[in-house]
Amino acid sequence: MNVLFIVIVIMEILSGIEVDLCIPSFPEIQGLFKTSTIAIEGLLSINLLTNCVGALIAGTLGDRYGRKPIIMYGLALFIFGSAICAMASNYTMLLIGRFIQGFGISCPACLAYVIIPDTYDVKTHQKMLGLLNFYATASMAVAPVIGSHIALYFGWRGNFSFCLLCGIVCFILGYFILPPGKRNANLALGLGGYLTVLKNRKVVFYILTICFFVIGYWIFIGMAPILYCKDFGVQLKHFGFYQGALAATLAIVSLLSERLITYFGQNKCFWGSVAMICISIVSIVLLVATNTSSPGLITVAMMLYVGGSVCPVNILCPYAYKTAPEDMGKLNALIMAFKMMAISLLIQATSSFYSGNFRSIGIVVALTLVLVIFLSWRLLKMDSVLDGDYTNSTS
């Protein structure tokens, strides 16, 4: 790996961990500021929503003014927001800090990714894209585990201080390593270009299908600290083991996914993964019906889901970019924006019905999985990508 790619990986890792790093601190913050569950989950939702809006703005600005300057402005905003969070003396100040963090991190989250096709040839781009997906996804999964240990030893402010430090490191690396990038002074600012991309029905189905494969997982991650630590009585030092089991499942399957797809073929890997998700749906429904309070059983059901979500996403992503080869930056921004917005709204909806048990969480997660199976069926009727050879189709 060259230096530029390492810097891009570091920025994408920061973009992944900042969302969820503070989640294990939610019970402590809720107790300190005496807020409701829906208010404390607002710290996650506000970050996701501003991340979503910021990605759409960053995508257009990056095309016009170049990737690097927009990334640097975004990192400066993120550092400022992290400092506000780390020094917050009340809930409102913390909410404002999370708002600024979300806007700031959306710039490197959206644009660092696009530097790869800007800089490298197609073959190199595809290899790097697979590695980048692994590092970014694994970092998001590991973030709550890291956050739980930081919170255990340094308290909730430690998580935001860690974000602040990482933001400063990324800013320094980006300033010296990132290329200036291409500029298009004639490009009109505004969101009209996204509407053109969304007129392609196939693109819309790719966006929805890819996003819903992962949305249920992040809803669970967002609610898990309140469920496990506050209502199931799991100690913070043990909470990391449950989150770590999910993170390990995601990391291992991500690392093996290319070999699995090459060996078994796209068709078998895709539908085998969907079968795992179906087993997960049945398990979740049974746990909801019995009103379980076992964190172990819930974690196992979610591990089946997580393991089944990796290969389908890795299979579909290259084809999604092929549907809009001239608008890869906008397509990436749309995927990111929709995912963030859907997670934010569904977490708020879940927390509003939350009553101290797994029921509302399980129902929402199961519904997202049923929806993604339907979306997959419709998408593959529209674009029969599973009939091709994996090696040839992604090279």
N, C-alpha and C positions, 0 to 999 in steps of 0.2 A: 504494500500500500504506500502511495506517495504522500507527501506532507499535506497537499491540498485536500485529498480525500479524508485524511485523518481529521483535519479541521472541520470538514463537513460532517463527519460522523459525530464529533464532539458536540457540534451545534445541534444536531438532530437528537442526540441523547439528552441534552439540556432541555430541548423542546418537549421531549417525552416525559422526563422526570418531574419537571416543574408543576405539571398539572396535578399529579398524585402524591408528590413527596410529602405534602402537609396533611394528607388525609388521616394518617394515624394520630395526629394531634387533635382531631376534631372533638373527641370526648373531653379532653383537657380544656380546649378553648371554650366549648359549650358550658362547662362548669364554671370557668373563670368569668365569662361575660354574661352568664345566665341567659342564654338564648334558646329558642326552640330548635327542634330537629330540622324543620324546613329552613330556618334562618341559617343554621350552621352549614347545611348543604348548599346554601346560597353562595358560600365562599368558593365552592367548586363550580357552580353554575355560572356565576358572573365571569369567572376566568375563562370558561369554555365559550361563553357567548361573545366576549370581546375578542377572544382568539379567532372565533368564526368570522366576525365582521372584519377584523384586522387582516385576516388572510386574503379576503376578497380585495381589500384596498391595496395590500402589499403586492398582490399578483399584477395589478395594473401598473402601479408605480415602478415596480421592478422591471417591467418590460420597457417602460419609457425612460427611466433615469439610470438603469443598470442595477444589477442585483446587490453589489457591494454597499453602495451608500444607504440603501433602504435597510439592509441587514444591520448596518452599524447604528443607524438611528433607532431601529427597533431594539437592539441590545442596550443602548443607552436608556431607553424607556424602561426596559425590563429591570435594569440595575436600580433605577430610581424607585420603581414599584416594589422591588424586593426590600429596599432599605426602609420604605414606609411600613411594610408588613413586619419587618424585624423589630421596629421601634413602636409599633402600634400600642396605644394605651386603652383602646376601646374597640368595640365591634365595627363601628362605622369606619374608623381609620383603617382597620384591617380589610374591610370590604373595598375601600378605595384603592388600597395597595394591590389587591388581587385584580381589580379592574385594569389598572395600569400594567401590571404584569402580563395579563392576557393580550393586550394590544401590542406590547413590546415583543413578546416571544413569537407572535404570529409571523413576524417578518423573517427571522431565520428559519422558522418551522416550514414556511411556504417556499422561500426563495433559495435556501441553501441546497435543498433537494434538487432544484432545477439547474443549479450550476453544473451538475454532472452531464446532462445532455448538451449543455452549452459548450462544454470544454472537451469532452471525450468523444471518440468515434462510437458507433452503434454497439459494436461487440463489447468494447470496454465498458460502455455505459450500462449494458445489461448485467454484466458481472457485478459491477459496483452497486447497481440498484438492488440486487438480491442481498448483498452484504449489508447495505444501508437499511433495508427493510428489517433484517434480523436485528441489527444493533438498536434501531429505533423502537421496534416492538418489544424487544427484551428489556430495554431500559424502562419503558413504561410499566412493564409487568413487575420489575424489580423495585421500582420507586417506592411503593408502600413499605416494602421490607426495609429498605435503607432508612426511610422516614421514621419507621417505628423504632429503630435503634438510635437514631439521632434524638428523637423525642424522649426516649428512655433516659439518655444520659445528659442531654442539654435542654430539655423542655421544648415547647412548641416554637419558641423564637429561634432555636437552633436550626430548624428546617428552613426557615426563611433566610437566615444568615448563610446557610449552605448555598441556597439559590443565588444570593448576592455574590458570594465568592466565585461560583461557577460562571455567573454572568460577566464578571470582570475578566476572568481568564479567557472566555470566548471573545470578548471585545478586543483584547490585546492580540489574540491569535488572528482574528478576522482582519484587523487593521493591517497587519504585516503580511498575511498569507493570501487572502482572497484576491482574485483577479478583478480588475475594474468592471468587466462584463460589457456586454453589448447594450447600446442605447438606441431607442427609436423615438426621436424628438417629434415625429409626425403622428405618433400614436395618441389618439384622443383619450383623455382621462374619463373615468366613469365606469359604470357597471354594465353598459350596453353590450360589450363584447361577450359577457357571460351568457346573455340571453341567446346569442347566436349559437354558442356551444350547446345550450340546453334544448335547442330546437331539434337536435339529433336524438330521436327516441331511444336508440341503442345506447348512447352515452348516458342517458338518464337511468336506464336499467342497470348499467355497469356501476354507476355511482351508488344507487340504492342498494344493490346486492352486496358490493364490497363493504359498504358502511354497516349494513345490518348484520353482517357476519361478526362484527366486533362490538357493536353498540351494547348488546346485553351484558357482555363481560365488564365493560366500564361502568355500567349502571351498578352492577354488583360490587365492584371495587370501591365505588363512591359511597355505597351504603354499608359496606362490611364493617368498618370500625365501630359504627354506632351499634350495629346488630351484635357483633361478636363481643366487643369490649364492654359496652354499656349494658346491654340487655341479656347477653349470655354469660357475662361475668368472666370472659377470657382476659387474663392479664396481658398487658402490653408486651411483655417480654416473650410471651407465647404466641401472641397474635402474628408475629413475623413468620412463624413456622407455617401457619395456614396460608398466608399470602405467598410465602416462599414456595409452597407446593404448587400453587398456580403458576408462579413465575418460572419455576423449573420446568413444568410441563410445556409452557409456551416456548421457552428457550430451546429445550431439547428437540421438540417437533419442528421448530423453525430451522434449527441447525441441520436436521435430517431431511427436511422437506424436498430439497432439490434432488437428493439421491432417491428418495421414495418415489417422486414423480417420474424420474428417469427410469427407474427399475420396473415399477408397476404400470406406468402409463398414466396419462392425465385422467382418463375416464374412471379407472378403478380407484385412483387416489381421491378424486372428487366425490364420487358417490359413496366410497367407504367412509370418508369424513362426514358426509351428510348422515350416514347411518349412525355414526357416533353421536352426532348432534341429536338425532331422533331418540336414542337411548337416554341422552341427557334430559331431553324434554320430559320423557316418561318419569325419570327419576325425580325431577324437580316437581312435577305435578303430584307425585306420591308424597313427597316431603311437605308440600303445601297442604295436601289433604289431611295428613296426619299431624299437622302443626308441630313439626319437629323443632327441638331446641338443641340439636346436636350439630356443632360446628364441623365435626369430622365428616358426617354424612353429606352436609351441604357442600363442603369443599370437594369431596369426591365427585358429586354430580357436576360441579362447575369444572373440574379437571377434564371430564369427558367432553364438555362443551369446548373448552379451550383447546384441547388436543384436536378436536374435529374442525376447528375454524381456520387453522393455519394454511393447510394445503389449498383449499378453495380460494383464499385471498391471493396466495402466491401464483396460482394458476391464472386467475382472472386479471390481475393487474397489468401484465404486459399487453393483453388484448385490449384492455381499456384505453391504454395510451395509443394503440394503433387506430382506434376509432376517431381520434382527434390529433393527428400528428403535428399539425400546425399550432395547436393550442394546448400543449402539454402543461404549460405553467398555469393556465386558467383551469384546466381539468384537475390538476393537483390541488389548486386552491378550492375548487368546488367540492372535491372529495373531503378535504380537511374541514371546510366550513360546514357542510351538511352533517358530518360525523359529530363535530363539536356541538352544533346547535341541537341535534337530536338527543345526544347524551345529556346536555344541560336541561332541556325541557322534560325529558323522561325522568331524570333524577329528581327534579322538583315535583313532578307529578307523583312519583313513588314515595317521596318523603312526606307529601301532604296526606297520603293514606296510611303512612307507616304507623303501626300500633305496637311496636316492641317485639315483633316476631318476623319470621321469614316470609309470611304470606304475601304481602304486597310486592316485595322484591321478587319472589319466585314467579308470581303471576306475570309481572312485566317482562322479566327475562324470558320466560317460556313463550310469551306472545311474540317477542322480537324474533325468536328462533323459528317459530311457525311461519312468520312472515318471510324470513330469509329463504326458507325452503321453497315457498311459493315463488318468490322473486327469482331464485335460481332456475326453477323449472321454466318460467316465462323467458328469461334471458337466453337459456340454452336452446329454446325453440326458435328464438329470433336469430341467434348467432351460434352455430354448432361448432364451437371452438374445441370441444373435447375430442373431436374426431381426428384432429391433427397430431403430429408427433411433437412431443415437448421440446426436444433438442432443436428441431428445425424451426418451430414456430416462435421461439424466443431468441433466434440468432439472426 
